[in-house]
Amino acid sequence: QVQVVESGGGLVQPGGSLRLSCAASGITFRLYDMAWYRQAPGKQRESVAAITSGGSTDYADSVKGRFTISRDNAKNMVYLQMNSLKPEDTAVYYCNAKRSVRGLDYWGQGTQVTVSS
């Protein structure tokens, strides 16, 4: 059974930091591309950061220089370090595990991040 579980969300003041974690089980984690998405109220889900199975990273322009995605294949974990948070970063953040060559795509349930004073 595949499980993708996010944690680490919460309420933080503007300029603050949070670290999101995503634990994946039931998959051969090292073969999967991992990504973080977010969805704010009334908006479409958008890609925030991605890391391939080989370790290459990509970021949305809105978070470049502030967010860092990383992975630990030994622990089946992916992380999103978020610094200099802004109110517009407020959203539900979702973890995604994808293995495109097999047509496999798994999502977590999301974790709320609220940036407010």
PyMOL commands that set and color helices and strands:
alter all, ss='L'
color gray80, all
select helices_A, chain A and resi 29-31+87-89+100-102
alter helices_A, ss='H'
color red, helices_A
select strands_A, chain A and resi 3-7+10-12+18-25+33-39+46-51+57-59+67-72+77-82+91-99+104-107+111-115
alter strands_A, ss='S'
color yellow, strands_A
deselect
rebuild
show_as cartoon
